Amino acid sequence: MKSRHIQHLFWRAGFGVTPNQLNDLVKKDKTQVVDELFSKSMQMNELTIDTSEIDHLTTKTITKDKSKQRDFRKISSEKLKEYNVHWINLLVNSEQTLREKMTLFWANHFVCRDQNIFHVQHYNNTLREQSLGHFGDFVKAISKEAAMLKYLNNKQNRKQKPNENFARELMELFTLGEGHYTEKDIKESARAFTGYNNNFEGEFILRRLQHDYDFKTFFGHTGRYDGDDIIDIILEQRQCAHFVCEKIYKYFVNETVDKNRVEELANIFYKDYNIENLMRQIFLSDWFYDEVNIGTKIKSPIEFLVGMRKTVPVTFEKTKDLLKIQKLLGQMLLNPPNVAGWKGGKSWVDSNTIMLRLKLPSIILANAKISIREKGEFEDTFEKYYSSKKKNKFVQVKVDWDTFNKQFESVSINELKAQLIVSKLSRGTETYLETLNQSSKQDFCIQLMSLPEYQMC
């Protein structure tokens, strides 16, 4: 398989490829490479953190003691920050590349936000577990998650007073897309999800006295439906397969949708709603590797950060620094902006975020600031901070250049450029790179990461 195609695959199905991986994979054909990508992601390892400080708490202990309620909220808030960092570290280091990339994708599809670390942790691992499975089972599992029940107000959905929030978003954002259902469908669907609740530990509970057992009419079908029945009926609509495939195409292939390709994928997905089969079809298709699809996607802030750290291992000494960077770049894990999630694409960059993106590699990897000279559009000089005052440092990190040097020991300067930059370089950028001192791979790596083209994958 061609090096360029492997890089494309591993940026879309993961967060880049190391020189050792690339050297091994170029000896294999496309089917072997894709098979290996999936086989390494078949097993699901949960992402958990130590919550022993609050494991002993129950509904009774918290209800009776308001100080314990405050303690729980405070500790849970800190644990969420810790979980954020652990998730990013997993994205950097996990061998289950595809499963983790799929988890990140689904987190911005089944968008949810919560302040309870137990419920967030369980929700995140449900995304991870279901990420390559059956889409119908996935939706049913999400509908019963404690975090989602709270986020979309389904805990308030009762027989005598239905709450339509979850039912609406289920169709608009998760399965069908806007305009492919009626207001009556929403109302009847909401009745089917009445009584959905959870206990303190996050386990699903059906409050039978609050559930509507009467007949509901939904998409022309009538029965004593519950939530799972509604989801089954939604899956019968071919629009569901089309909606999901279009979203997956925009994320993994190209923001500009090729309607014929999406139709092709929807035909496959509609047969069994098997996510693994769908993703295999995409990664094995010749059109996935067309030049029009390579290097044309703007990296999300998380893809940008994780990709940089896969190339040059970095340890953030303070959790708040990594959180600060995510916030400034516009994507903080576990904290989506709204129920629709992050828009992606061109929304990732504006006049502020693009400047930070271009400066960030030198700030993190060289503890430097950038001063733009008038000599050229991208000609930057790095000024090291020698001040001993920590307050002058934007972030405090440990950079593992030893591992970088070992990984790239046999990689030439020209090969380094091809390894890090997937998109085509403009003539101006090519000219600029020729003027740089290329005696140091470390410095050249930072310069390459500071190019606008590095923002693409």
TIVO-95366 format. One record per residue (C-alpha): x, y, z; residue number from 0. Coordinates in steps of 0.2 Angstrom, whole numbers, padded with zeros to 4 digits. Layout:
# residues N
+-------+-------+-------+-----+
|     x |     y |     z | pos |
+-------+-------+-------+-----+
|     X |     Y |     Z | NUM |
...
+-------+-------+-------+-----+
This chain:
# residues 457
+-------+-------+-------+-----+
|     x |     y |     z | pos |
+-------+-------+-------+-----+
|  0000 |  0000 |  0000 |   0 |
|  0007 |  0017 | -0004 |   1 |
|  0014 |  0028 |  0010 |   2 |
|  0003 |  0042 |  0006 |   3 |
| -0013 |  0032 |  0007 |   4 |
| -0008 |  0024 |  0023 |   5 |
| -0005 |  0041 |  0030 |   6 |
| -0022 |  0047 |  0024 |   7 |
| -0031 |  0031 |  0031 |   8 |
| -0022 |  0033 |  0048 |   9 |
| -0026 |  0052 |  0050 |  10 |
| -0045 |  0048 |  0046 |  11 |
| -0046 |  0032 |  0056 |  12 |
| -0034 |  0038 |  0069 |  13 |
| -0022 |  0052 |  0073 |  14 |
| -0007 |  0049 |  0062 |  15 |
|  0005 |  0036 |  0059 |  16 |
|  0023 |  0034 |  0066 |  17 |
|  0038 |  0030 |  0055 |  18 |
|  0039 |  0012 |  0062 |  19 |
|  0021 |  0009 |  0058 |  20 |
|  0023 |  0016 |  0041 |  21 |
|  0038 |  0005 |  0037 |  22 |
|  0029 | -0010 |  0042 |  23 |
|  0012 | -0006 |  0033 |  24 |
|  0019 | -0001 |  0016 |  25 |
|  0024 | -0020 |  0014 |  26 |
|  0006 | -0025 |  0015 |  27 |
| -0009 | -0023 |  0003 |  28 |
| -0024 | -0012 |  0007 |  29 |
| -0035 | -0027 |  0013 |  30 |
| -0021 | -0032 |  0025 |  31 |
| -0019 | -0014 |  0032 |  32 |
| -0037 | -0012 |  0035 |  33 |
| -0039 | -0029 |  0043 |  34 |
| -0025 | -0025 |  0055 |  35 |
| -0033 | -0008 |  0059 |  36 |
| -0049 | -0017 |  0064 |  37 |
| -0042 | -0032 |  0072 |  38 |
| -0032 | -0021 |  0084 |  39 |
| -0048 | -0012 |  0089 |  40 |
| -0060 | -0027 |  0091 |  41 |
| -0057 | -0028 |  0110 |  42 |
| -0064 | -0014 |  0121 |  43 |
| -0054 | -0008 |  0136 |  44 |
| -0064 |  0004 |  0147 |  45 |
| -0057 |  0021 |  0151 |  46 |
| -0059 |  0023 |  0170 |  47 |
| -0051 |  0034 |  0184 |  48 |
| -0049 |  0032 |  0203 |  49 |
| -0066 |  0037 |  0211 |  50 |
| -0063 |  0029 |  0228 |  51 |
| -0065 |  0046 |  0237 |  52 |
| -0084 |  0046 |  0232 |  53 |
| -0087 |  0027 |  0229 |  54 |
| -0095 |  0025 |  0246 |  55 |
| -0108 |  0038 |  0243 |  56 |
| -0126 |  0033 |  0241 |  57 |
| -0143 |  0042 |  0238 |  58 |
| -0147 |  0041 |  0256 |  59 |
| -0130 |  0048 |  0262 |  60 |
| -0131 |  0062 |  0250 |  61 |
| -0150 |  0066 |  0253 |  62 |
| -0148 |  0067 |  0272 |  63 |
| -0132 |  0078 |  0272 |  64 |
| -0131 |  0093 |  0261 |  65 |
| -0112 |  0095 |  0265 |  66 |
| -0109 |  0078 |  0257 |  67 |
| -0119 |  0084 |  0242 |  68 |
| -0107 |  0099 |  0240 |  69 |
| -0092 |  0088 |  0243 |  70 |
| -0098 |  0076 |  0229 |  71 |
| -0101 |  0090 |  0217 |  72 |
| -0084 |  0097 |  0220 |  73 |
| -0075 |  0081 |  0219 |  74 |
| -0085 |  0075 |  0204 |  75 |
| -0080 |  0092 |  0195 |  76 |
| -0061 |  0089 |  0198 |  77 |
| -0063 |  0071 |  0193 |  78 |
| -0071 |  0076 |  0176 |  79 |
| -0055 |  0087 |  0173 |  80 |
| -0045 |  0072 |  0177 |  81 |
| -0055 |  0061 |  0165 |  82 |
| -0053 |  0073 |  0151 |  83 |
| -0034 |  0072 |  0152 |  84 |
| -0035 |  0053 |  0153 |  85 |
| -0046 |  0052 |  0138 |  86 |
| -0033 |  0063 |  0128 |  87 |
| -0019 |  0053 |  0134 |  88 |
| -0028 |  0037 |  0128 |  89 |
| -0031 |  0045 |  0111 |  90 |
| -0012 |  0047 |  0110 |  91 |
| -0006 |  0031 |  0117 |  92 |
| -0020 |  0018 |  0113 |  93 |
| -0016 |  0004 |  0100 |  94 |
| -0035 |  0003 |  0098 |  95 |
| -0034 |  0018 |  0086 |  96 |
| -0050 |  0015 |  0076 |  97 |
| -0061 |  0012 |  0091 |  98 |
| -0054 |  0028 |  0099 |  99 |
| -0057 |  0038 |  0084 | 100 |
| -0075 |  0031 |  0082 | 101 |
| -0078 |  0035 |  0101 | 102 |
| -0073 |  0053 |  0097 | 103 |
| -0084 |  0054 |  0082 | 104 |
| -0099 |  0046 |  0091 | 105 |
| -0097 |  0058 |  0106 | 106 |
| -0101 |  0072 |  0094 | 107 |
| -0116 |  0063 |  0087 | 108 |
| -0124 |  0057 |  0103 | 109 |
| -0120 |  0074 |  0111 | 110 |
| -0121 |  0074 |  0130 | 111 |
| -0114 |  0084 |  0145 | 112 |
| -0116 |  0080 |  0163 | 113 |
| -0107 |  0084 |  0180 | 114 |
| -0108 |  0067 |  0188 | 115 |
| -0091 |  0058 |  0185 | 116 |
| -0099 |  0041 |  0187 | 117 |
| -0112 |  0044 |  0174 | 118 |
| -0100 |  0053 |  0162 | 119 |
| -0088 |  0038 |  0164 | 120 |
| -0101 |  0025 |  0160 | 121 |
| -0108 |  0035 |  0146 | 122 |
| -0091 |  0037 |  0138 | 123 |
| -0088 |  0019 |  0139 | 124 |
| -0104 |  0015 |  0131 | 125 |
| -0099 |  0025 |  0116 | 126 |
| -0083 |  0016 |  0116 | 127 |
| -0091 | -0001 |  0118 | 128 |
| -0104 |  0002 |  0105 | 129 |
| -0094 |  0012 |  0092 | 130 |
| -0091 | -0002 |  0080 | 131 |
| -0107 | -0012 |  0084 | 132 |
| -0125 | -0012 |  0078 | 133 |
| -0132 |  0006 |  0077 | 134 |
| -0149 |  0001 |  0083 | 135 |
| -0142 | -0007 |  0099 | 136 |
| -0131 |  0008 |  0101 | 137 |
| -0146 |  0020 |  0100 | 138 |
| -0156 |  0010 |  0113 | 139 |
| -0141 |  0009 |  0125 | 140 |
| -0139 |  0028 |  0123 | 141 |
| -0158 |  0031 |  0127 | 142 |
| -0156 |  0022 |  0144 | 143 |
| -0140 |  0031 |  0149 | 144 |
| -0141 |  0041 |  0165 | 145 |
| -0131 |  0056 |  0158 | 146 |
| -0143 |  0057 |  0142 | 147 |
| -0159 |  0055 |  0153 | 148 |
| -0154 |  0070 |  0162 | 149 |
| -0146 |  0080 |  0148 | 150 |
| -0162 |  0079 |  0137 | 151 |
| -0174 |  0080 |  0151 | 152 |
| -0181 |  0062 |  0149 | 153 |
| -0181 |  0060 |  0168 | 154 |
| -0195 |  0072 |  0168 | 155 |
| -0205 |  0063 |  0155 | 156 |
| -0220 |  0056 |  0163 | 157 |
| -0237 |  0048 |  0158 | 158 |
| -0248 |  0063 |  0164 | 159 |
| -0235 |  0076 |  0157 | 160 |
| -0224 |  0070 |  0143 | 161 |
| -0208 |  0079 |  0140 | 162 |
| -0204 |  0079 |  0121 | 163 |
| -0186 |  0085 |  0122 | 164 |
| -0177 |  0068 |  0120 | 165 |
| -0190 |  0062 |  0107 | 166 |
| -0187 |  0077 |  0096 | 167 |
| -0168 |  0076 |  0097 | 168 |
| -0168 |  0057 |  0094 | 169 |
| -0175 |  0060 |  0077 | 170 |
| -0168 |  0077 |  0073 | 171 |
| -0150 |  0074 |  0078 | 172 |
| -0147 |  0056 |  0081 | 173 |
| -0157 |  0046 |  0068 | 174 |
| -0166 |  0055 |  0054 | 175 |
| -0162 |  0073 |  0052 | 176 |
| -0173 |  0088 |  0053 | 177 |
| -0189 |  0088 |  0042 | 178 |
| -0191 |  0069 |  0041 | 179 |
| -0204 |  0067 |  0055 | 180 |
| -0220 |  0076 |  0060 | 181 |
| -0225 |  0085 |  0077 | 182 |
| -0237 |  0070 |  0080 | 183 |
| -0222 |  0058 |  0078 | 184 |
| -0213 |  0068 |  0091 | 185 |
| -0228 |  0068 |  0103 | 186 |
| -0232 |  0049 |  0101 | 187 |
| -0213 |  0045 |  0102 | 188 |
| -0212 |  0055 |  0119 | 189 |
| -0226 |  0044 |  0126 | 190 |
| -0216 |  0029 |  0122 | 191 |
| -0201 |  0035 |  0132 | 192 |
| -0211 |  0040 |  0148 | 193 |
| -0205 |  0032 |  0164 | 194 |
| -0187 |  0031 |  0159 | 195 |
| -0176 |  0034 |  0174 | 196 |
| -0160 |  0029 |  0183 | 197 |
| -0154 |  0026 |  0201 | 198 |
| -0139 |  0035 |  0209 | 199 |
| -0127 |  0023 |  0202 | 200 |
| -0133 |  0026 |  0185 | 201 |
| -0142 |  0010 |  0182 | 202 |
| -0158 |  0011 |  0171 | 203 |
| -0175 |  0010 |  0179 | 204 |
| -0192 |  0010 |  0171 | 205 |
| -0204 |  0019 |  0183 | 206 |
| -0219 |  0008 |  0178 | 207 |
| -0232 |  0020 |  0186 | 208 |
| -0225 |  0034 |  0175 | 209 |
| -0225 |  0024 |  0159 | 210 |
| -0239 |  0026 |  0146 | 211 |
| -0244 |  0009 |  0141 | 212 |
| -0258 |  0015 |  0130 | 213 |
| -0258 |  0013 |  0111 | 214 |
| -0247 |  0025 |  0101 | 215 |
| -0247 |  0029 |  0082 | 216 |
| -0229 |  0032 |  0075 | 217 |
| -0224 |  0033 |  0057 | 218 |
| -0241 |  0024 |  0052 | 219 |
| -0238 |  0010 |  0065 | 220 |
| -0249 |  0008 |  0080 | 221 |
| -0246 | -0002 |  0096 | 222 |
| -0242 | -0001 |  0114 | 223 |
| -0224 |  0005 |  0110 | 224 |
| -0210 |  0008 |  0122 | 225 |
| -0194 |  0017 |  0118 | 226 |
| -0185 |  0002 |  0110 | 227 |
| -0200 | -0001 |  0099 | 228 |
| -0199 |  0017 |  0093 | 229 |
| -0181 |  0015 |  0089 | 230 |
| -0185 | -0001 |  0079 | 231 |
| -0198 |  0009 |  0068 | 232 |
| -0185 |  0023 |  0065 | 233 |
| -0173 |  0010 |  0059 | 234 |
| -0185 |  0004 |  0046 | 235 |
| -0185 |  0022 |  0038 | 236 |
| -0171 |  0022 |  0025 | 237 |
| -0168 |  0040 |  0029 | 238 |
| -0160 |  0034 |  0045 | 239 |
| -0146 |  0025 |  0036 | 240 |
| -0144 |  0039 |  0024 | 241 |
| -0143 |  0052 |  0038 | 242 |
| -0130 |  0042 |  0048 | 243 |
| -0120 |  0038 |  0032 | 244 |
| -0119 |  0056 |  0026 | 245 |
| -0113 |  0062 |  0043 | 246 |
| -0100 |  0048 |  0043 | 247 |
| -0095 |  0053 |  0026 | 248 |
| -0092 |  0071 |  0030 | 249 |
| -0082 |  0066 |  0045 | 250 |
| -0071 |  0052 |  0038 | 251 |
| -0070 |  0056 |  0020 | 252 |
| -0074 |  0074 |  0014 | 253 |
| -0085 |  0089 |  0021 | 254 |
| -0091 |  0091 |  0003 | 255 |
| -0103 |  0077 |  0001 | 256 |
| -0103 |  0066 | -0015 | 257 |
| -0122 |  0061 | -0015 | 258 |
| -0118 |  0045 | -0026 | 259 |
| -0106 |  0039 | -0013 | 260 |
| -0117 |  0042 |  0002 | 261 |
| -0131 |  0033 | -0007 | 262 |
| -0119 |  0018 | -0010 | 263 |
| -0115 |  0018 |  0008 | 264 |
| -0133 |  0020 |  0014 | 265 |
| -0138 |  0005 |  0003 | 266 |
| -0125 | -0006 |  0013 | 267 |
| -0129 |  0001 |  0030 | 268 |
| -0148 | -0001 |  0028 | 269 |
| -0146 | -0020 |  0026 | 270 |
| -0140 | -0023 |  0044 | 271 |
| -0135 | -0006 |  0052 | 272 |
| -0118 | -0014 |  0056 | 273 |
| -0106 |  0000 |  0059 | 274 |
| -0090 | -0010 |  0057 | 275 |
| -0096 | -0016 |  0040 | 276 |
| -0099 |  0002 |  0035 | 277 |
| -0082 |  0008 |  0040 | 278 |
| -0074 | -0007 |  0031 | 279 |
| -0083 | -0002 |  0015 | 280 |
| -0076 |  0016 |  0016 | 281 |
| -0058 |  0011 |  0020 | 282 |
| -0057 | -0002 |  0007 | 283 |
| -0065 |  0008 | -0007 | 284 |
| -0054 |  0015 | -0020 | 285 |
| -0063 |  0032 | -0020 | 286 |
| -0058 |  0035 | -0002 | 287 |
| -0040 |  0037 | -0008 | 288 |
| -0044 |  0049 | -0022 | 289 |
| -0033 |  0065 | -0021 | 290 |
| -0049 |  0075 | -0019 | 291 |
| -0051 |  0067 | -0001 | 292 |
| -0033 |  0068 |  0005 | 293 |
| -0027 |  0082 |  0015 | 294 |
| -0043 |  0091 |  0013 | 295 |
| -0050 |  0090 |  0031 | 296 |
| -0046 |  0104 |  0044 | 297 |
| -0040 |  0095 |  0060 | 298 |
| -0051 |  0097 |  0075 | 299 |
| -0042 |  0104 |  0090 | 300 |
| -0041 |  0087 |  0098 | 301 |
| -0035 |  0079 |  0082 | 302 |
| -0022 |  0093 |  0081 | 303 |
| -0016 |  0091 |  0099 | 304 |
| -0016 |  0072 |  0099 | 305 |
| -0007 |  0071 |  0082 | 306 |
|  0007 |  0083 |  0088 | 307 |
|  0009 |  0072 |  0104 | 308 |
|  0010 |  0056 |  0094 | 309 |
|  0024 |  0063 |  0084 | 310 |
|  0033 |  0071 |  0099 | 311 |
|  0028 |  0064 |  0116 | 312 |
|  0023 |  0078 |  0128 | 313 |
|  0018 |  0077 |  0146 | 314 |
|  0008 |  0091 |  0153 | 315 |
|  0013 |  0094 |  0171 | 316 |
| -0003 |  0103 |  0175 | 317 |
| -0021 |  0097 |  0171 | 318 |
| -0026 |  0115 |  0169 | 319 |
| -0014 |  0119 |  0155 | 320 |
| -0021 |  0105 |  0144 | 321 |
| -0039 |  0111 |  0148 | 322 |
| -0034 |  0129 |  0144 | 323 |
| -0027 |  0124 |  0127 | 324 |
| -0043 |  0115 |  0123 | 325 |
| -0054 |  0129 |  0128 | 326 |
| -0044 |  0142 |  0118 | 327 |
| -0044 |  0131 |  0103 | 328 |
| -0063 |  0128 |  0104 | 329 |
| -0065 |  0110 |  0109 | 330 |
| -0065 |  0104 |  0126 | 331 |
| -0069 |  0086 |  0128 | 332 |
| -0084 |  0082 |  0139 | 333 |
| -0090 |  0100 |  0137 | 334 |
| -0099 |  0102 |  0120 | 335 |
| -0106 |  0119 |  0116 | 336 |
| -0124 |  0113 |  0114 | 337 |
| -0135 |  0098 |  0110 | 338 |
| -0129 |  0099 |  0092 | 339 |
| -0111 |  0098 |  0097 | 340 |
| -0096 |  0105 |  0087 | 341 |
| -0100 |  0110 |  0069 | 342 |
| -0083 |  0105 |  0063 | 343 |
| -0075 |  0110 |  0046 | 344 |
| -0071 |  0128 |  0044 | 345 |
| -0079 |  0132 |  0060 | 346 |
| -0063 |  0126 |  0069 | 347 |
| -0053 |  0141 |  0063 | 348 |
| -0055 |  0159 |  0064 | 349 |
| -0043 |  0174 |  0066 | 350 |
| -0039 |  0170 |  0084 | 351 |
| -0038 |  0151 |  0084 | 352 |
| -0028 |  0150 |  0068 | 353 |
| -0014 |  0161 |  0075 | 354 |
| -0014 |  0150 |  0091 | 355 |
| -0013 |  0134 |  0081 | 356 |
|  0002 |  0141 |  0071 | 357 |
|  0011 |  0146 |  0087 | 358 |
|  0006 |  0131 |  0098 | 359 |
|  0020 |  0119 |  0092 | 360 |
|  0034 |  0131 |  0096 | 361 |
|  0026 |  0136 |  0112 | 362 |
|  0024 |  0118 |  0118 | 363 |
|  0039 |  0110 |  0110 | 364 |
|  0052 |  0124 |  0111 | 365 |
|  0045 |  0134 |  0126 | 366 |
|  0045 |  0149 |  0113 | 367 |
|  0035 |  0163 |  0107 | 368 |
|  0034 |  0168 |  0088 | 369 |
|  0038 |  0185 |  0081 | 370 |
|  0033 |  0187 |  0063 | 371 |
|  0046 |  0195 |  0052 | 372 |
|  0042 |  0205 |  0036 | 373 |
|  0053 |  0194 |  0026 | 374 |
|  0040 |  0181 |  0022 | 375 |
|  0022 |  0176 |  0026 | 376 |
|  0027 |  0161 |  0036 | 377 |
|  0044 |  0165 |  0041 | 378 |
|  0045 |  0164 |  0060 | 379 |
|  0059 |  0165 |  0072 | 380 |
|  0059 |  0156 |  0089 | 381 |
|  0064 |  0166 |  0104 | 382 |
|  0067 |  0154 |  0119 | 383 |
|  0061 |  0159 |  0136 | 384 |
|  0076 |  0159 |  0148 | 385 |
|  0066 |  0167 |  0162 | 386 |
|  0066 |  0157 |  0178 | 387 |
|  0049 |  0164 |  0182 | 388 |
|  0036 |  0151 |  0179 | 389 |
|  0022 |  0164 |  0177 | 390 |
|  0030 |  0168 |  0160 | 391 |
|  0027 |  0151 |  0154 | 392 |
|  0011 |  0148 |  0144 | 393 |
|  0011 |  0129 |  0149 | 394 |
|  0023 |  0118 |  0158 | 395 |
|  0027 |  0102 |  0149 | 396 |
|  0040 |  0089 |  0148 | 397 |
|  0045 |  0085 |  0130 | 398 |
|  0052 |  0068 |  0126 | 399 |
|  0064 |  0072 |  0111 | 400 |
|  0073 |  0056 |  0114 | 401 |
|  0059 |  0046 |  0109 | 402 |
|  0056 |  0057 |  0094 | 403 |
|  0074 |  0055 |  0089 | 404 |
|  0073 |  0036 |  0090 | 405 |
|  0057 |  0036 |  0080 | 406 |
|  0064 |  0047 |  0066 | 407 |
|  0082 |  0042 |  0066 | 408 |
|  0082 |  0034 |  0049 | 409 |
|  0070 |  0047 |  0042 | 410 |
|  0078 |  0060 |  0031 | 411 |
|  0073 |  0079 |  0032 | 412 |
|  0063 |  0077 |  0016 | 413 |
|  0054 |  0061 |  0022 | 414 |
|  0050 |  0070 |  0038 | 415 |
|  0041 |  0083 |  0028 | 416 |
|  0031 |  0070 |  0019 | 417 |
|  0028 |  0061 |  0036 | 418 |
|  0020 |  0076 |  0044 | 419 |
|  0012 |  0085 |  0030 | 420 |
| -0002 |  0076 |  0021 | 421 |
| -0010 |  0090 |  0011 | 422 |
| -0001 |  0097 | -0004 | 423 |
|  0011 |  0112 |  0000 | 424 |
|  0009 |  0128 | -0009 | 425 |
|  0023 |  0135 | -0020 | 426 |
|  0026 |  0149 | -0007 | 427 |
|  0027 |  0136 |  0007 | 428 |
|  0039 |  0125 | -0003 | 429 |
|  0050 |  0140 | -0006 | 430 |
|  0050 |  0145 |  0012 | 431 |
|  0055 |  0128 |  0018 | 432 |
|  0070 |  0128 |  0007 | 433 |
|  0076 |  0144 |  0016 | 434 |
|  0076 |  0135 |  0033 | 435 |
|  0091 |  0128 |  0042 | 436 |
|  0088 |  0109 |  0040 | 437 |
|  0102 |  0103 |  0051 | 438 |
|  0091 |  0099 |  0066 | 439 |
|  0076 |  0088 |  0064 | 440 |
|  0069 |  0094 |  0080 | 441 |
|  0068 |  0112 |  0074 | 442 |
|  0062 |  0107 |  0057 | 443 |
|  0048 |  0097 |  0065 | 444 |
|  0042 |  0112 |  0074 | 445 |
|  0043 |  0123 |  0059 | 446 |
|  0033 |  0110 |  0049 | 447 |
|  0020 |  0109 |  0063 | 448 |
|  0019 |  0128 |  0062 | 449 |
|  0013 |  0128 |  0044 | 450 |
| -0005 |  0131 |  0039 | 451 |
| -0004 |  0115 |  0029 | 452 |
| -0001 |  0105 |  0045 | 453 |
| -0019 |  0110 |  0050 | 454 |
| -0025 |  0099 |  0037 | 455 |
| -0027 |  0080 |  0036 | 456 |
+-------+-------+-------+-----+
